[in-house]
Amino acid sequence: MTETPAAITARDVVKRYGGSGRGRGAPVTAVDDVSLDVAAGEFFGILGPNGAGKTTLLEILEGLREPDGGTVRFLGQPVWPRNTALLDRIGVQLQASAFFERLTAAEQLQTFADLYGAPSGRVSEMLDLVGLTDKAGTPAEKLSGGQAQRLSIACALVHDPDLVFLDEPTAALDPQARRNLWDLLREINARGKTVVLTTHYMDEAEFLCDRVAIMDTGRILELGAPAELVRRLDAPVRISVDAAALPPDRARALVAALPGGADGHPDIGATDASTVLSTRRPAPVLAALAEADALAGLQVRGATLEDVFLALTGREYRA
Ligand SMILES: Nc1ncnc2c1ncn2[C@@H]1O[C@H](COP(=O)(O)OP(=O)(O)OP(=O)(O)O)[C@@H](O)[C@H]1O
């Protein structure tokens, strides 16, 4: 079996800002020796809090920013110095504020289509893909935040690139608009595009990405499939039930009667409304709760990427 070629290969990428001249503050290593591969067709996420270095890394991967060290290749070709042969194959989502003034949604797209020499018909196809057909005649500045984001994604796709870069595509959207955009991004990936996205939303990365690189202070702290990173964490499962149905005292008695020694016993916690049992062996605990008829309000919560981040950095996630 032949191996799928890597779409992107980044090796030892470094980028520093500032540190020269007076009053410029301490130098910042925005990207600190980052290496990664993105496979063709993959949905890859770069995840991290504000200032982690995501945008800088993305711009270097896109070939828009020169690194101080290291190399980036797209399908084997270097992206820097600016490689015009790659422009047709890469789509970069513009910030919505970068639209041409006073053009309608269709005209914005037509302008990008013309720049790339995309075939006629692409504009209406793209409007349809991003669900903006009925907004074709609306000036871009009159679109809602979610609609503007979708238009900017359509602009990035109009020339049918193989690889699409999206920088925080759902920032500042309400939950419903974010969900709609997630569906669109999945659809784009399902059409065979490689997608590289930055986000500081853990749930977004967990939902969308085949693999994520968790970044902080310029470094990749962990890289892998979200479920794999969560599994590696080996964190306890939190089982919570209605405290009225199972007060903490009763939970303690129930837990004490479980077989398997004290090590395997869940920790008991409580909030006003819930009794919470944390355990790495949820099956016997759930069985005991069922037997005691204490399943009212049951919620079972495994670890998430947010817990992975907390474990990696030792601090709460800073969005
Ligand atoms: N043009 C620049 N000049 C100087 N410092 C910069 C520049 N761009 C970014 N930085 C600094 O580099 C670090 C990484 O910034 P970057 O924008 O890449 O992070 P980010 O993870 O994308 O953050 P955000 O989520 O806020 O967009 C930050 O400390 C930032 O202040």
The ligand as an SDF file (V2000), in Angstrom:
LIG
                    3D

 31 33  0  0  0  0  0  0  0  0999 V2000
    3.5640   41.5090   14.0270 N   0  0  0  0  0  0  0  0  0  0  0  0
    3.9120   41.2490   15.2940 C   0  0  0  0  0  0  0  0  0  0  0  0
    4.8730   41.9620   15.9170 N   0  0  0  0  0  0  0  0  0  0  0  0
    5.2510   41.6910   17.1750 C   0  0  0  0  0  0  0  0  0  0  0  0
    4.7220   40.6870   17.9300 N   0  0  0  0  0  0  0  0  0  0  0  0
    3.7510   39.9520   17.3850 C   0  0  0  0  0  0  0  0  0  0  0  0
    3.2920   40.1800   16.0310 C   0  0  0  0  0  0  0  0  0  0  0  0
    2.3340   39.2670   15.7460 N   0  0  0  0  0  0  0  0  0  0  0  0
    2.1910   38.5030   16.8620 C   0  0  0  0  0  0  0  0  0  0  0  0
    3.0420   38.9190   17.8380 N   0  0  0  0  0  0  0  0  0  0  0  0
    3.1960   38.2970   19.1640 C   0  0  0  0  0  0  0  0  0  0  0  0
    3.5100   36.9210   18.9560 O   0  0  0  0  0  0  0  0  0  0  0  0
    2.7880   36.0760   19.8680 C   0  0  0  0  0  0  0  0  0  0  0  0
    1.9130   35.1080   19.0970 C   0  0  0  0  0  0  0  0  0  0  0  0
    0.8920   35.8370   18.4220 O   0  0  0  0  0  0  0  0  0  0  0  0
   -0.1550   35.1490   17.4300 P   0  0  0  0  0  0  0  0  0  0  0  0
   -1.0540   36.2230   16.8940 O   0  0  0  0  0  0  0  0  0  0  0  0
    0.5630   34.3120   16.4630 O   0  0  0  0  0  0  0  0  0  0  0  0
   -0.9470   34.2160   18.4460 O   0  0  0  0  0  0  0  0  0  0  0  0
   -2.4070   33.5690   18.3180 P   0  0  0  0  0  0  0  0  0  0  0  0
   -2.3300   32.2600   18.9940 O   0  0  0  0  0  0  0  0  0  0  0  0
   -2.8560   33.6020   16.9100 O   0  0  0  0  0  0  0  0  0  0  0  0
   -3.2900   34.5700   19.1680 O   0  0  0  0  0  0  0  0  0  0  0  0
   -4.8430   34.9870   18.9620 P   0  0  0  0  0  0  0  0  0  0  0  0
   -5.6500   33.7890   19.3320 O   0  0  0  0  0  0  0  0  0  0  0  0
   -4.9870   36.1010   19.9480 O   0  0  0  0  0  0  0  0  0  0  0  0
   -4.9900   35.4320   17.5390 O   0  0  0  0  0  0  0  0  0  0  0  0
    2.0220   37.0240   20.7780 C   0  0  0  0  0  0  0  0  0  0  0  0
    2.8050   37.2320   21.9360 O   0  0  0  0  0  0  0  0  0  0  0  0
    1.8990   38.2860   19.9630 C   0  0  0  0  0  0  0  0  0  0  0  0
    1.8210   39.4110   20.8200 O   0  0  0  0  0  0  0  0  0  0  0  0
  1  2  1  0
  2  3  1  0
  2  7  2  0
  3  4  2  0
  4  5  1  0
  5  6  2  0
  6  7  1  0
  6 10  1  0
  7  8  1  0
  8  9  2  0
  9 10  1  0
 10 11  1  0
 11 12  1  0
 11 30  1  0
 12 13  1  0
 13 14  1  0
 13 28  1  0
 14 15  1  0
 15 16  1  0
 16 17  2  0
 16 18  1  0
 16 19  1  0
 19 20  1  0
 20 21  2  0
 20 22  1  0
 20 23  1  0
 23 24  1  0
 24 25  2  0
 24 26  1  0
 24 27  1  0
 28 29  1  0
 28 30  1  0
 30 31  1  0
M  END
$$$$
